[in-house]
Structure formats: structure tokens, C-alpha cells
Amino acid sequence: FDSSSCPYSSKGEEEGLGMGGCASKPAAAAPGDGASKASTAEQVGGAEGQEKKAVKEPFVVRVMSTEAVGQGVGSFQSRTYSGPLPEWLPKAVSDHEAGLRRLGINSKEVMRMLRDELWGSFKVPMRLITYGEFIFLKSIPRSGSGTTKPISEIPPECTIVLVSFPWIRPGEHPDDDKGTMHSLICSAVEKLAAQRGWDLSTVVLWVDFCCIEQGSEEGRVKGLESMRAFITVADAAIIPSAHVPGESDARYVHLLPGGCGDDGWTRLVAMGMVASGMMRQLEPAELWVAAGEGASFLERYGCLMGELPSEGVLPHPDDKARVRQHEEAFVKGMKAAMQSNGYVASHQGAARCVAITPPGGEFVVSAGDDGVISMV
């Protein structure tokens, strides 16, 4: 809010708060006020949409100075004022929260789902392998080989790339004897890092064969039950394909040739990347397909919600129920994100035209510089 409308702005300036500060809902009354604390906090905290109330007890306003913008929540400072509840406070709180709703960063439901139902759903800690270790080994290592680290030991600046594809030798090893998929993964990671500006020394990979326990059925099941958590926290996903898609093929994961697009777990990764991207407002999703010698084919892909992961090909009968549980959580998250963020589609380039069809009806169609027509 413009603090010039604040009856206490001169006091704020004297304390170095400057003009154009930002008010948020007061957290509590001033200390030492005894029994009046609760009533004061209740009146101030519930001020939005109510008539101004006369509050004689001290109240707290958290203000951020213009100099502190961009320095985080720690830059907020609490100031105690006395007197009636100022006219600007309810409006400032209302305007502030309205802006946050548009940004999607105060949606409690979306944040709760990301924290509890998606990331919080893991049954075992996520394990990752550094790209340097992965390329040095020249093959995809098995779990328990001492090549992975728990996510708690991974620096926060690292880029997590989740790799998913149907195994070439189901039940034995994801790769062939020549290390074809290992080589393709390395080429894809290096090409994508060059495109996206990643520092390869900070890239870590999640690959199921080394990051999900393969030595025990209990460990394997817990890893599979944690898949939506692993997908949610990934910064990007790469689907290496043994077959190069045709030039005219639509860039949707379920259409990938050679059975890759039919794989239920691969579909789940695609769906999860789109869902978590919507919830984290990281769009379009960093979902890539790599194929060909040296990842000569490397393109961004999407997924159609009508081609559900649980309807895909799954290696174990029990996987269907697990995958369905994951997809239901992702769909719930997408609905919450749509309601919170208020958008319907995004494009990699500028959106050039938008139509609602039929007028006032159920579909919104948009076309952009990326040559894509999106319909929601």
C-alpha cells in the first residue's frame, strides 16, 4: 500500500521504513497487554471485509521497507501502534492478499497439497546420483552400490533431473549390454544443460534402477509408493526413447513409439511434471524426450490427461492401484492450481489469439508463436 495514506507514516519514516511499504495481517497484539491480546489479534486479524472497529489496545503491523524488497520474509519488521484501528489497514490487508492470490503464492490449499499430499507422501527418502558419478560409471548402477545420496545431502542449488523409461530387459536391467540408454541419458543431460544454462557439476539424477531399492520387495514397493513425491520435487524430467519419433507425430508422451508411450510409469512421470509445474507455477513443464545418436532428437513434450497412467502397461499387477493413487493426487493438485492461479493454458512463445467456444461455453482455445493450439 501507499504508506502516505497511513496516519502513522511519519513514525514509520522516522524508523527508516520509507514509503511504499507492505502491510500484512498483524500476527499478535503488543506484549505485556495481558488478557487483551487475544481480542486485539482477533479484531485486527478479522478486519478484512468488516467495518472499522475502535481498538484502543496496541496492535502490531509488519512492514517491509522499500530497501528490503527482495531480501525475503526476514526483512519484515514489526511496529506497535496505539489508537483506533486505522482506516487503511483492512484495505491494505485485502489488497495485499488479493495480489498474492493472483500470484498463486498464498493459496493455502495448493501449498498444503504440495507439502503434504505430494512431497509429504514419500515412504522412503529420495536418493540421487550426481551426473559426474553417473557418467564416470559408463553404465546404469544398481541400488545399494554406494553411488547415491539422500536428498538431505544434496545442496539446494543442484538441479534434479528425473529419468524414466521402460526397461529394455524387464526384471533384469533397464539397459542393454552396450549401455545404449546410459549413453543416450548422458547426451540428453549435456545437451539440455547447455540449452537451459545448467552447471553440470550441480546436476543430480534420479534413475529408478539405482534410486529405488532393487534388493528387497519391501524397499521396491515403498519406492514406487513414493513416486509422486520424487516427481514433484524434480526440476526436469527426461524420457529416453529407443525409437526416434516421426516428424509429424504430435509431441505427447502417450504417442511415443516402440511401446514407450504405453508405459504406465512413464505416463505418470509426464502427468506429474505437468501437475507439479502448474502448482509450482513452473510452466511449461520441463518434460523432455531424447532419442537418436547423441540425443539428436531432444524436444519438449506434453501429456493428455485423457490417456491416464493407470490405463497404461504396467510390469506388476499391483502397480495399477499405486499408479491410480498417484494420478488422483496429481489431478486434485491440478484442479486446485487452476482455481488458484486463474489461467487456462500457456505457450512457449507469445499467445496470439484466444477464443471461447461456444461463446460463454466450456472451451477456451488459444494459439501461440510456438505453433501450438491449446484447448482447455
GIVEN-V510959 format. One record per residue. N is the residue number from 0. RES is the residue in three letters. SS is DSSP state (H for helix, E for strand, L for the rest). PSI is psi in radians with two decimals (999 if undefined). OMEGA is omega in whole degrees, 0 to 359 (NA if undefined). Layout:
n->(N	N)
res->(RES	RES)
ss->(SS	SS)
psi->(PSI	PSI)
omega->(OMEGA	OMEGA)
This chain:
n->(0	1	2	3	4	5	6	7	8	9	10	11	12	13	14	15	16	17	18	19	20	21	22	23	24	25	26	27	28	29	30	31	32	33	34	35	36	37	38	39	40	41	42	43	44	45	46	47	48	49	50	51	52	53	54	55	56	57	58	59	60	61	62	63	64	65	66	67	68	69	70	71	72	73	74	75	76	77	78	79	80	81	82	83	84	85	86	87	88	89	90	91	92	93	94	95	96	97	98	99	100	101	102	103	104	105	106	107	108	109	110	111	112	113	114	115	116	117	118	119	120	121	122	123	124	125	126	127	128	129	130	131	132	133	134	135	136	137	138	139	140	141	142	143	144	145	146	147	148	149	150	151	152	153	154	155	156	157	158	159	160	161	162	163	164	165	166	167	168	169	170	171	172	173	174	175	176	177	178	179	180	181	182	183	184	185	186	187	188	189	190	191	192	193	194	195	196	197	198	199	200	201	202	203	204	205	206	207	208	209	210	211	212	213	214	215	216	217	218	219	220	221	222	223	224	225	226	227	228	229	230	231	232	233	234	235	236	237	238	239	240	241	242	243	244	245	246	247	248	249	250	251	252	253	254	255	256	257	258	259	260	261	262	263	264	265	266	267	268	269	270	271	272	273	274	275	276	277	278	279	280	281	282	283	284	285	286	287	288	289	290	291	292	293	294	295	296	297	298	299	300	301	302	303	304	305	306	307	308	309	310	311	312	313	314	315	316	317	318	319	320	321	322	323	324	325	326	327	328	329	330	331	332	333	334	335	336	337	338	339	340	341	342	343	344	345	346	347	348	349	350	351	352	353	354	355	356	357	358	359	360	361	362	363	364	365	366	367	368	369	370	371	372	373	374	375)
res->(PHE	ASP	SER	SER	SER	CYS	PRO	TYR	SER	SER	LYS	GLY	GLU	GLU	GLU	GLY	LEU	GLY	MET	GLY	GLY	CYS	ALA	SER	LYS	PRO	ALA	ALA	ALA	ALA	PRO	GLY	ASP	GLY	ALA	SER	LYS	ALA	SER	THR	ALA	GLU	GLN	VAL	GLY	GLY	ALA	GLU	GLY	GLN	GLU	LYS	LYS	ALA	VAL	LYS	GLU	PRO	PHE	VAL	VAL	ARG	VAL	MET	SER	THR	GLU	ALA	VAL	GLY	GLN	GLY	VAL	GLY	SER	PHE	GLN	SER	ARG	THR	TYR	SER	GLY	PRO	LEU	PRO	GLU	TRP	LEU	PRO	LYS	ALA	VAL	SER	ASP	HIS	GLU	ALA	GLY	LEU	ARG	ARG	LEU	GLY	ILE	ASN	SER	LYS	GLU	VAL	MET	ARG	MET	LEU	ARG	ASP	GLU	LEU	TRP	GLY	SER	PHE	LYS	VAL	PRO	MET	ARG	LEU	ILE	THR	TYR	GLY	GLU	PHE	ILE	PHE	LEU	LYS	SER	ILE	PRO	ARG	SER	GLY	SER	GLY	THR	THR	LYS	PRO	ILE	SER	GLU	ILE	PRO	PRO	GLU	CYS	THR	ILE	VAL	LEU	VAL	SER	PHE	PRO	TRP	ILE	ARG	PRO	GLY	GLU	HIS	PRO	ASP	ASP	ASP	LYS	GLY	THR	MET	HIS	SER	LEU	ILE	CYS	SER	ALA	VAL	GLU	LYS	LEU	ALA	ALA	GLN	ARG	GLY	TRP	ASP	LEU	SER	THR	VAL	VAL	LEU	TRP	VAL	ASP	PHE	CYS	CYS	ILE	GLU	GLN	GLY	SER	GLU	GLU	GLY	ARG	VAL	LYS	GLY	LEU	GLU	SER	MET	ARG	ALA	PHE	ILE	THR	VAL	ALA	ASP	ALA	ALA	ILE	ILE	PRO	SER	ALA	HIS	VAL	PRO	GLY	GLU	SER	ASP	ALA	ARG	TYR	VAL	HIS	LEU	LEU	PRO	GLY	GLY	CYS	GLY	ASP	ASP	GLY	TRP	THR	ARG	LEU	VAL	ALA	MET	GLY	MET	VAL	ALA	SER	GLY	MET	MET	ARG	GLN	LEU	GLU	PRO	ALA	GLU	LEU	TRP	VAL	ALA	ALA	GLY	GLU	GLY	ALA	SER	PHE	LEU	GLU	ARG	TYR	GLY	CYS	LEU	MET	GLY	GLU	LEU	PRO	SER	GLU	GLY	VAL	LEU	PRO	HIS	PRO	ASP	ASP	LYS	ALA	ARG	VAL	ARG	GLN	HIS	GLU	GLU	ALA	PHE	VAL	LYS	GLY	MET	LYS	ALA	ALA	MET	GLN	SER	ASN	GLY	TYR	VAL	ALA	SER	HIS	GLN	GLY	ALA	ALA	ARG	CYS	VAL	ALA	ILE	THR	PRO	PRO	GLY	GLY	GLU	PHE	VAL	VAL	SER	ALA	GLY	ASP	ASP	GLY	VAL	ILE	SER	MET	VAL)
ss->(L	L	H	H	H	L	L	L	H	H	H	H	H	H	L	L	L	L	L	L	L	L	E	E	L	L	L	L	E	L	L	L	L	L	L	H	H	H	H	H	H	H	H	H	H	L	L	L	L	L	L	L	L	L	L	L	L	L	E	E	E	E	E	L	L	H	H	H	L	L	L	L	H	H	H	L	E	E	E	E	E	L	L	L	L	L	H	H	H	H	H	H	H	H	H	H	H	H	H	H	H	H	H	L	L	L	L	H	H	H	H	H	H	H	H	H	H	H	H	H	H	L	L	L	L	L	E	E	E	E	H	H	H	H	H	H	H	L	L	L	L	L	L	L	L	L	L	L	E	E	H	H	H	L	L	L	L	L	E	E	E	E	E	L	L	L	L	L	E	L	L	L	E	L	L	L	L	L	L	H	H	H	H	H	H	H	H	H	H	H	H	H	H	H	H	H	L	L	L	H	H	H	E	E	E	E	E	H	H	H	H	L	L	L	L	L	H	H	H	H	H	H	H	H	H	L	H	H	H	H	H	H	H	L	L	E	E	E	E	E	L	L	L	L	L	L	L	L	L	L	L	E	H	H	H	L	L	L	L	H	H	H	E	H	H	H	H	H	H	H	H	H	H	H	H	H	H	H	H	H	L	L	L	L	L	L	E	E	E	E	E	L	H	H	H	L	E	E	E	E	L	E	L	L	L	L	L	L	H	H	H	L	E	L	L	L	L	L	H	H	H	H	H	H	H	H	H	H	H	H	H	H	H	H	H	H	H	H	H	H	H	L	L	L	L	L	L	L	L	L	E	E	E	E	E	E	E	L	L	L	L	L	E	E	E	E	E	E	L	L	L	L	E	E	E	L)
psi->(2.82	1.92	-0.09	-0.36	-0.03	2.21	-0.22	0.27	-0.57	-0.64	-0.68	-0.70	-0.66	-0.52	0.20	0.31	-0.43	-3.05	2.83	0.58	-3.06	2.11	2.43	3.03	2.23	2.46	-0.61	2.95	2.99	2.59	2.73	0.26	0.04	-2.32	-0.26	-0.19	-0.90	-0.77	-0.67	-0.84	-0.67	-0.74	-0.73	-0.80	-0.50	0.38	-0.46	2.21	0.09	2.83	2.69	2.36	2.53	2.03	1.94	-0.41	2.72	2.58	2.80	2.37	2.29	2.15	2.46	2.25	2.73	-0.54	-0.39	-0.03	2.31	-0.05	0.04	3.11	-0.53	-0.24	-0.21	2.47	2.44	2.39	2.40	2.28	2.72	2.72	-3.02	2.69	2.07	2.64	-0.54	-0.35	-0.91	-0.69	-0.70	-0.74	-0.78	-0.82	-0.71	-0.82	-0.56	-0.70	-0.72	-0.63	-0.69	-0.57	-0.29	0.11	0.02	0.27	1.80	-0.62	-0.77	-0.80	-0.67	-0.73	-0.75	-0.74	-0.84	-0.87	-0.41	-1.36	-0.69	0.01	-0.05	2.47	-0.38	2.66	2.50	2.33	2.54	2.71	2.35	2.62	-0.64	-0.75	-0.72	-0.82	-0.55	-0.62	-0.40	0.20	2.84	2.02	2.76	2.68	2.64	0.08	0.05	0.34	-0.15	2.82	2.59	2.69	-0.45	-0.34	0.08	2.18	2.53	-0.38	-0.08	2.58	2.14	2.09	2.07	2.25	2.24	2.36	2.71	2.41	2.46	-0.66	1.46	2.33	-0.19	-1.13	2.51	-0.28	2.97	-3.14	-0.39	-0.13	0.60	-0.79	-0.64	-0.82	-0.73	-0.71	-0.80	-0.78	-0.73	-0.76	-0.75	-0.70	-0.74	-0.66	-0.69	-0.67	-0.75	-0.09	0.48	2.56	2.02	-0.46	-0.23	0.21	2.27	2.59	2.58	2.05	2.23	-0.67	-0.59	-0.27	-0.12	2.35	2.13	-0.19	-0.22	2.51	-0.68	-0.77	-0.69	-0.78	-0.76	-0.65	-0.77	-0.62	-0.23	0.09	-0.69	-0.50	-0.78	-0.73	-0.73	-0.66	-0.13	2.48	-0.45	2.79	2.42	2.25	1.77	2.25	2.37	-0.22	2.38	2.18	2.64	2.73	-0.60	-0.05	2.36	2.49	1.14	2.44	-0.69	-0.21	0.04	2.41	2.98	0.33	-0.13	-0.71	-0.27	-0.26	2.18	-0.69	-0.63	-0.71	-0.67	-0.72	-0.77	-0.82	-0.75	-0.65	-0.70	-0.78	-0.86	-0.57	-0.72	-0.75	-0.59	-0.01	0.74	1.40	2.66	2.80	2.49	1.28	1.98	2.54	2.30	2.43	2.87	2.91	2.20	0.49	0.78	-0.49	2.04	1.80	2.66	2.44	2.86	-3.06	2.61	2.26	-0.35	-0.40	1.45	2.50	-0.68	-0.27	0.00	-3.10	2.24	2.45	-0.45	2.47	-0.63	-0.26	-0.49	-0.79	-0.67	-0.81	-0.69	-0.68	-0.72	-0.82	-0.61	-0.68	-0.70	-0.73	-0.73	-0.73	-0.71	-0.71	-0.72	-0.69	-0.71	-0.75	-0.65	-0.79	-0.40	0.36	2.91	-0.54	2.79	2.74	2.70	-0.37	-2.92	2.48	2.18	-0.48	2.59	2.38	2.51	2.14	2.31	2.86	2.14	0.18	-2.63	-0.20	2.39	2.17	2.37	2.61	2.50	-3.14	-0.29	0.03	0.28	2.42	2.11	2.38	2.24	999)
omega->(176	186	176	178	182	181	180	187	180	177	179	181	179	182	175	182	178	181	176	179	184	180	172	183	181	184	185	175	180	179	177	184	174	187	183	185	186	182	180	181	181	182	181	182	181	186	185	177	179	176	179	178	177	180	183	179	177	176	186	173	177	187	175	181	179	179	185	181	180	181	174	184	181	180	178	178	179	177	181	179	176	179	180	177	185	183	185	189	180	180	180	179	181	180	181	182	177	178	179	178	179	177	180	186	176	178	183	181	180	180	179	181	178	184	191	189	180	181	183	183	186	179	176	179	176	178	185	178	180	180	179	178	183	182	180	184	178	174	179	184	177	176	179	181	178	183	184	177	174	183	179	179	180	179	184	181	181	177	180	178	179	182	182	177	176	184	177	176	185	179	181	185	181	186	174	183	182	182	184	183	176	180	180	179	181	179	181	180	182	178	181	178	178	179	188	179	178	171	184	180	179	179	175	185	167	176	191	186	180	185	171	182	179	186	180	181	179	179	179	181	179	177	179	179	179	189	182	175	181	180	185	186	181	176	179	176	176	175	177	183	179	181	180	178	178	181	183	180	175	186	175	187	184	180	180	184	175	180	181	181	179	184	184	180	177	176	180	178	179	180	182	179	177	182	182	176	177	184	180	181	175	185	353	185	177	182	189	174	180	179	176	179	180	182	179	173	177	184	177	182	174	176	176	184	180	179	189	178	183	177	179	180	182	187	182	180	182	183	184	180	179	181	179	178	178	185	178	178	179	179	178	179	179	179	179	180	179	182	183	189	174	177	178	181	177	180	178	174	178	173	185	178	180	178	174	185	350	182	182	186	193	186	172	182	178	178	184	180	179	178	183	171	180	176	180	NA)
